[in-house]
Amino acid sequence: MRFSDVIVAILVVTIIVLIIVPVPLGLLDFFLALNISLSLIILILSMFVKEPLEFSVFPSMLLVTTLFRLALNIRSTMSILSTGEAGEVIASFGSFVIGGNAVVGFIIFLIIVIIQFLVITKGSERVSEVAARFTLDAMPGKQMAIDADLNSGLITEGDAKVRRKKIQREADFYGAMDGASKFVKGDAIAGILITVINILAGFIIGALMMGMPLLDAVQTFTLLTVGDGLVSQLPALMISVATGIIVTRAASENNLGSDVVSQLFAQSKVLFIVGIVVILLGAVTPLPNFPFLLIGASILFAGYTTMNRKKQEEIEQVAEEMAPEPGRDDMRRPENIMPLLQVDPIELEFGYGIIPLADPNQGGDLFDRLVMIRRQIALELGLIVPIIRLRDNIQLDSNQYLIKIKGNDMAKGNIVFDHYLAMSPGSVEGEIEGIDTIEPAFGLPAKWIRSDLREKAELLGYTVVDPSSVISTHLTEVIKKYSYELLSREDVKQLIDNAKETHPSLVDELLPGLMGIGDVQKVLSNLLSEGVSIRNLVSILEALADHARSTRDINILTEYARQKLSRQLSKAYFPFGQAKVVTLEQSLENFLMEAIDQNENGTYLSIDPMKTQAILASLASEIRKLMQMGELPIVVTAPIVRLYFKRMSAQAIPDLIVLSYNEIESDIDIQSAGMVSIT
């Protein structure tokens, strides 16, 4: 097998050379025998494969064997017309197989060609064409099914890759078979033409050039030509049959022979009826008795055997059902408790009324939306979202769903099936009838409206979404909010390995000499906790490599990473290049800097609770003023106090955006619309 590629290449080149280089008759006999043997191998092999992809090289083999037969036809034709001889194989077919009768041999040859060309080849060509078209049409559905199984946790990423590759190979195989079947059709036509040309040319050459009597020329060249045609068409017939078997073969656990026997003799009643009918045909009618009686008795015996086997299988099945389940004893073993301890990172549980949204057979597209959620989060936050588990929960209301993060309930919502959620963007031209509700993802007032009111609501200016979009949007926002909890050390290692492919020196400098995987994970979690994307991981690692030598404080390293991402932050929060923000009075910043204390766990603010409440009250007042102006609530502070002010403000306004001056690009025009004071 080590030199199989070289051997195959040499054989293909030999076939090409065989067309133009004369060969001795003994070598021609060897090649003809090889052609018959190779065709027989392909025919038998096609019966034993369980699915077409096990013989995926068949289209190429079809081309090679067709070329081989044509090359042998050319050599044998040249030998017949030039010397009146074609070797022992062709002579044997001309004398022994067809009994030396040229007319009978020619008729047999025509019958084989007609069977191959009109029946087998034409049918195989049509099946290949239809299979190729259906396979290509089914590819999107199969891809969606794989994504659905992957999202539901039924298969792993590796299994999904294998199944996607198999689908691609199936499409390539049937597409190749559609084209390769044309070779068989062309080979049959070429066989007829070559035979007719050989006979006519043989008459002329034998009678005129070799001086043979006309009858001898007819007898000699017809026998040799028909023998040559049979030698070529017999392997061609076997290849055509193999082609038909391959393209009509459906995927199965067994080979063709096992499936034929198991399915043809599966119904004992059918066998009993057929056996009795065949016996009656032999006993009552003038037909010969012995063959019909023998065949009928054999069919009855097969039916009796099948009936006994079915009864035995039913007895075994009942015994298995009555036997104690092994799982009951296994549940008592301590080691079987371990799977129960596993907690899924993300779970989406729903009541039975939402099941149609998650069932592709009922038109549900929730699985497809989960795939898009993972891609969206990867693009926006640079986070590898774990597999999202979907589970039905009978304890929930029929139209209720529950989102869990690491086994904890994080959010829930309700939908109204066969309704749409209509939300007012702020100004609409009129009211619409519906069920008042609150949009679960952003807490906005909304209405559930009937499907027939959808177009009317859109014309009035409402934003209308379907129930699947409501659930997927809510799930997306929950994942974003708790993304810092979902980031594991394994995820960080995978992200770093991906970055190492393009920046190996950077990764080698940082890890493991300056920081560990756990330290990098903490920095990335800090960034995600404030909604900062970690997709630009290279810049983050560069900032850590630059400053990890001077400090081991994770919070300070996080601030350096944020400053490295200043362009990204500026683009995200100031898309128009200017904005109004809230700043801190200089006295407040000085007060916060003096209040920074340190212990063995890091740095923190040491402020009197009354002072904290006064600062938060001032902050809330300034934020309200800023929002009344229609501006995004953003606070800008000095770099040294940004982290501590963010932690303090999170007590009152968790989602408040707090930036430092070093995180804003110099070309951004920011104006202070208010200042937070200490009093």
N, C-alpha and C positions, 0 to 999 in steps of 0.2 A: 504493500500500500504506500510505501514511502515514495515510490517513483510513479504512482498512478497518473499524476498530471502529465508527466513526460511521455508515458506510454500512450495515453489517449491522444496527445498531440501528434505523436508519431503515426498512430493509426489513421488519424484524419488526413495527414499529409500523404500517407500511403494510398488512401482512397483517391485523392486528387491525382497522384502520379499514375495510378492504375488506369485512368481514363486515356492517357496519352502514351504510355509505355507498354509495349507488348510483353506478355508473360507466357511461360510454358504452359502446356495443357495440364500438367500435373499440379502446378501451382494454382491454375484456374479452378481445378477440381477442389483443392483445399479451400479456396475462398468461397466457392459455392456451398460447400459443406458448412463452413463457418457462418455464412449468411443464414442458412436454415437453422442452425443451432442457436444463433443469437436471437432470431425471431421467436423461436420456441421458448427461450428464457424469458423474453419480454412478455409473451402471452401468459405463461404460467405465473410470473411474478405479479402481473396485473390482477390475477385472481386471489392472491394472498395478501395484498395490501388492505389495511383497514380503512384508510382514507387516501384520497388522491395525493395529498402532500407528501406521503411516504415515498412516492415515486415522482417527485417534483422535477426530476431531470428528464422525464418522458418526452416533452416537446423537443428538446435538443436531440434526444435519441431518435426520435421520429425523423428528424432532418438527416441525421448521420446515416441511419439505415436506408433511407430512401436514396441518398446519394450513393451509398455502397451498392445497392441493387442496380442503379442506373449505370454505374461504372462497370459492373459485371456484365450487364446487358451489352454495353459497347464492346467489351473484350470478346464475349462469346459471339457476337454478331460478326466481328472482324475475323474471328477464327473460322466460323461457318462459311462465310462468303469467300474467304481467301484459300482455304485448304479443304473445305468440305468435311471438316472434323471439328468437334467441340469438347472433347474430353469424355471421360467415362461417366460422369454424373449426368450430363445432358443426354448422352447416348442411352443410359439406363432408363431415364425417364421416357425417352422416345420409343424404346423397344419394350421394356418390362412393364412400366406403369400403364401405358396405353395399348399394350399388346401389339405393337408394330403397326397399328392401323392409324394412318395419318388423319383420316376423316374423323374417326372417333376422338382422337386426341385433340383435333382442332375444335370439335364441338365441346369437349370437356373444358378446354381452355376458355372458350367463349362463355360458358356457364359460370366458371369461376370469376371471370372478369365482370360479368353482369352482376353476380351476387355481391362482389366487392364494391363495384362502382355505384350501382343503383340502390342497394340495400344498406350495407354496413357503412360505407364511406359517407354516403349522403346523409344517413341518420346521425352518424357521429358528428358530422360537420354542423348539422342543425342543433344538436344537443350542446355542442361546444359553444356555438354562438349565443344560445339562450342562457346557458350557465354563466358565460362571461358577463352578459348584460345584467342578469339577476344578481350576480355577485357584486358588481360595481354599484348597483342600485341599493343593495342591502348594507353597504359599508358604513354609511352614516348611522343607521340604526344600531349596527353592531358596536360602533365606537361609543355611542351614547349608552348602550347597555354596559359596556366595560366601565365607563366613567361612573355609572350609577352603582355598580357593584363595588367599585373602589371607594366611593364616598360612603357607602353603607357599611364598609369594613368587611365585606365578604371575601375580598381578595386584597393582596398586598400590591405595592408599586411594582415589584418584580413580576408578579403574575399578570398585572395589567400590561406591562411591556411585552411579555411573551404572547399574550392574546392579541395585542395590536399587531405585532409582527406576523402572527399567523394569519390574521385577516388580510394584511398586505400581500403575503405570499399566496393566499388563495386567489386574490384578484389578479396577481401577476401570472399565476399558473393557468387559470381559465382563459385569460387574455392570450397567453402564449398558445394554449391548445386551440383556440379559435383560429389562429393563423396557421398553426402546424397541421391542422386537419386538411388544409388545402394541399399539403404535400402528398398526402395519400391519394387524394382525388387526381392530382396531376400525374402521379405515378401510374395509376390505372389507365389513364388515357395514353400515356407514353407506352405502356406495355402493349396496348392494342396496335398502335401505330408501328412500333418496332416489329411486331410479329408480321403484320401485313407487308411491310417493306422487305423483311427478310425472305418471305415466301416468293414475292414477285422478283426480287433481285436474285434469289437462288435459282429460279427458273432460267433467267437470262444468263447468269454466269455459268451455270451448269451446262446448259445446252449450247451456248455460243462460245464461251471462253474455254471451258474444260472439255468440250467435245462429248459430253455424256448424252445418251439417248434421252428423249424428252420424258418418257415414263420414269426412267431411273432418276433423272434430275428432280422430277416432281416428288417421287417417293423419298429420296435422300434428304433434300432440303426441307421438305415439309415436316418429316419426322424430327429432324434436328431443330428446326425452328419452333415447332410445337413443344418439343422437349425443353428447349431453352425458355419458352414462355411459361411452362409449368414450373420449372425450377425457380423462375423469378416471381411468379404470381403466388406460389404456395407460401413463401415467407411474407409477401405483401398482404396476403389474406390473413395470416396470423397477426401481423402488426395492426391491420385494420380492426380485427376483433378486439385486440388489446386496447386500441384507441376507444372503441365503443364501451368497453368495460370500465376504463378509467373515467371517462367523462360522465357515465351514468351511475358511477359508484357514489353512494352517499356515505357520510361518516358513520362508522359503526364500531362496536367493541370487538367484532370478529371479522374474519376474512370472508370472501364471497362464498366459498363452499359451506362454511358453518352457517351463514345466514340463509342460504338456499335451503339446506336441509331443515334447519330449525323453523323456518317460516312456511315452507311448502308443506311440511308434515306436522303443522302445529294443531290442526283441527281434526280430531278423531272422527267426528260425524261426517265431515267431507270425505275422508278416506273410506269409511264404511259405504257411503252411497256410491262413490266411484267404483269401488271394488265389486259391489253387487252388479252394477250396470255392465262392467266389463265382462264379468262371468256370464251374465245373461246373453251378451252379444256373442260369446263363444259357444254357448250351449244351445241357443234357440235359433240363431241366424245361420245361414250357410257359410259364414266366415270360418277359417280354420280354428279348430277347438283348442289345440295345445297352447299356442302362444297367448290367447286371450285368457284361458283358464289359469295359466301360470302367472301372468301379470296380475289378474284380478285377485288371486290368492295372496300374492305378495303385497298388494295394496291393503287387503284386509288385515294381514299380519302387521303391517306398519300401523294401521289404525288401532289395532288392539294394543300394540306396544305403547303408542302415544297415550291412550286412555289410562293404562296402568301407571305410566310416568306422571301424568297429571294428578292422579289420585294420591300417589306417593308424595308429590310436592305439596298437596293440600294438607296431608297428615303432618308433614314436617312443619308447615307454616302454623298449623294449630298448636303443635307442640311448642314452637318458639313463642307464640303468644301467651301460652299458659305458663311457660317457664318464668321464674323470677327474673326481673330485670337486673342485669349486672350493675347498672348504675346506682341501684338502691344500696347495694353493699359498698360500692365505691364511695358513695357520699359520706359514709362513716369513717373513711380513712382521712387522716389529718392532711395528707398532701393534696387532696382534692379541694381543700378550702382555699388554696392559693389563688386559683383563677377568680374567686369571688372578691379578692382584695384589690384587683386591678380597677383603677378609676380612669374612665375615658376623659381626655382633655376637654372635648366639646360634645355636648349631647343636645339633641333637639327632640323633645317628647311632645306628642300631640294626641288629642282625642280621636275617637273612631270617625268622627265627621270629617276630619282633615285627611284621612287616609287616601281618598281619591287624588288629592294634590300630589301625593308622594308615589302614586302607583302609575308607572308609564302606560300600563295596559288600559287605564281609564283616562288617559290623556293628561295625566299629571306631569308637570315639568319641574318639580321641586329638586329632583336629583341634578338636573342640568344646571339649575341656579346655584346649587352648592359648589359645583365645579367653577362657575364664574366667580363666586364669592372668594374662593381660594386664590384665583388668579388676580382678582381685584386687590385683595389684601397684599399679595406679593408685590404688585406694582406700586401701590400707595405707601406701604409701610416697610417693604422689604422683608416681610416675615413669612416663614414657612408655616402655614396654618395646618395643624394636625387634621387627621381624618375626622369628619363630622358624623357622629353616629345618629341615625334616625331610629326612633323607637315609638311604637304606639303605647299609650298608657291609658288603661281603662279607668283609672282613678281620676283622670281629668275630665272636665266637661267635654261634650262631643266636639265643640268648635274652639277648644282652648289648646294652646301650645305653651311649652315651658322650655326655656333655654338654661342649660347647666354648664358651668365652667368647673372642671375638676370635681364633679359630683355635687357642687353647690348650686342652689337655685339663684340665678342672677336676674332673670327677667321672664315675664309671662305676658301673654296677650290673648285676645279673642278675635275671631273672624266670623263673618256671616257668609256661609257658603252660597254660591250663585249670586253674590252681590259684589259690588265694586266700592272701594273706599274713595270718596270725593273730599278733597281738601281745598280750602280757599287760600290762594296765594296772598290775599290781603285785600284785593278789590275784585269783586265779581258783579256781574250785571243783574243778578237776581238770585232768589232763593230756590232751592230744589228740595223736593220731598225725600226724606230718608231717616235712618235711625242715627241719632246723635251718639257720637263716641269720641274717643281720644286716640289719635294716631300713636301707636306704641313706641316707635323708634325715637321721635322727637317731641312727643307730648303735645302735639298741635290738635286743635279742635277739628273734627271731621265728621262725615256722615257716611253710613253704609247705604248705598242706593241700589235699586234693582238694575239688572243688566240692560233693560230696555230704555233706561234713562241715561245711559252712559254718554251717548252723543250729545244729548241736550246739556248735560253738565259740562262737557268740554266746550260747547259753544258759549256757555255762560262764563267760562273762564276758570272753572275748577280744574285742579289736577286730579286725574282719575287713575287709580292703580288697581290691579287685580289682587285677590287674596295671596297668591304665591309671592307677588312682589312685596306685599306687606310683611310677610314672614321673613323673606330673604333680606329685606332692608333692615328689619329689626335685628336679625341675626348678625348682619354685617356690622352694625353699630355696636352691638355688644362685644363682638370680637375685637373691634378697634379699641373699645374702652378698656378691655381687660387683656390686651395683647401682651402687656408686660408680664402677666402671669403665665401666659401660654408659652413664652420663650424658654425652652429648656437648654441644658448644657449640650445635649445631642444636637439640637437645632443650631446652636452657636458653632459647634464643631463642624457641622455640615456647611454652614455659611463661610467659615474660615477656610475650609478645604477648597471651596469654590473660588474664593479670592486668591488662594495660593497658586492656582493654576495660571493666573496672569501676573501676580505680584509675589513670587516666592521669597524674594529677599526681604520684603516688608514683614511678612508673616514670621520668617525665621528670626528676624531681629526682635520682634515683640514676644513671641512664644517659643519656648517657655521661660526664657531668661528674665524678661521684665514683668510679665503678667501670666496668670494662668487662665484656663478656659472659664473658670468660675468668676474671675475678676472681670473679664470681658463681658460675660453674661450680665453682671450687675450693672455695668455701664450701659449696655444696650437696653436693659430693662428700665433704667432711669429715663433714657431717651423716649422709649415707647410710652412710659407712664404719662408723659406730657404731650403725646401725639406727634413726636418727631420721628420721621421716617428713618430707618436704618438701612435703606437700600443702597445708599452711597457708603458701603462698609469700608471701602479702601480709605476714604478720607478720615473716617472715624479711627481706623487702625493707625493711620499716620499720626493723628493727634495723640493717641495713646503712646505710640512709640517715642514721640518727641518729649513727652512730659512724665512718663512713668518712672524715669530715673530720679526726678526731683521730688515726687510725692507718691505715696501709696494710697491716699485718700480717694475712694471711689467717687465721692460727690464732686471733689475738685476736678478729677479727671473727666467726669461727665461734663462739667462746665467748659473745659478745654475742647471737648468733642463738639459741643454746641457751637462754640465760637468758630471751629473749623467748618461748620455747616452754615455759616452766616448767609451765604448766597442762597442756599436752599430755603432757609427760614425767611429771608427777606422776600423771596418770590412767593412763598406760601401765604404770608400774612400781609404783604403789601404789594398785591399784584399790579396796582396802578402807579406805583412809585411814590405815593404820598398817602398820608393818613394822619388823623388826629388821635392822640394817645393820652393816657394819664401817666404822670410822672410822680416822683417822691420829692418832697421838700428836702433841702440839703440837711436840715437839722434832723429829720427823720432818718436819713441814710447814715448820718454820723451816729445817731442813737443805736441803730441796728448793728453797726459795725462794732460799737463798744459792747453790745450785748452778746456778741458771739463768744461762746464758751466751748471748752473742749474736755472730753473725757476719753477713756480707753476705747469707746465705741465710735468716736468721731466728734464732729463739731455740731453745736446746736445753739438756738437762741434762748437766752435766759432773761425773760421779760415778765414783769408783773402782769397778772391777768387783767387788771383794770386798764393798764396801758394797751394791752393787746386788743381789748374790746373797743377802746377809743380809736385805735388805728383802723380796725375793721369797719367801724361805723363811718369814718371819713372815707375809706375806700369805697364802700357801698354807695355813698352819696355821689362821689365823682363818677362812678361807673354808670349810675342811672342817668346822669347828665350826658355822658358820652353816648349812651344808647339812644337817648332822645334825639340826638343829632343824626342818628342813622349810621353810626360808626361801629365797627367791631370792637368789643371791649378788650383793649390791650394796655398793659402797664409796662413801662420801660424804666429800668433801674440801673444803678451802678453794677458792674460785674460782680463785685465782691458780696453784694447783699441779695442778688437775684434769687439764688436758691432758697435762702432763708425766708425771704418775703413770699415766695411761691408757697412754701410749706405753711406759712402762717395764714395766707389768704385762702388756702384750700379748705380751711375750717368753715368759711362762710360762702365762698364761690369756688367750688371744686374745679370747674372748667375754665377758669380765668387764665388768659394767656399772659405770661410774664416773661419779658425779654430783657436782656442787658444791652447796653449801647454797643458792646463788642460783637453782638450777634446781628447787627443791622448794617447793611452795606452803606458806604458813604454817599452813594447817589440817591438814597431814599430820603425824601423830604417828609420829616415828621414834625408835627406841631403839638405842643402841649395844650390840651383842652381843659386841664385841671390838675391839681396837685394834692396828693395825700399828705395830710399833716399829722403830727403827733398829738394834737389837742382835739 
